[in-house]
Amino acid sequence: MNAIALLVCRSSRALLVTAMVCALAGCAEAPARILSRSPEPPPVVRTLTPDEQLRRADQIDHQVMQEQRQALHDERITRYGTFQPLLFDDGM
């Protein structure tokens, strides 16, 4: 092989290796633009009026009482099954 053919062969190999490395490394494409957004404003917190506070407290009390009644009912069912014990009041 003459010197020119050898130089062309080495140059083409070098170009091929460089192209493969660039393609695998991801440098073939330009990096994407990063677009930033301003942060979203914080949510508006509304305070409750005194009437709304009372209504909310009543709702919470009602929910707690329902949960307690359900827990007692579940405990009775677990303890006695569907049979409910009779309570006798002899007047004393």
PyMOL commands that set and color helices and strands:
alter all, ss='L'
color gray80, all
select helices_A, chain A and resi 3-25+50-80
alter helices_A, ss='H'
color red, helices_A
deselect
rebuild
show_as cartoon
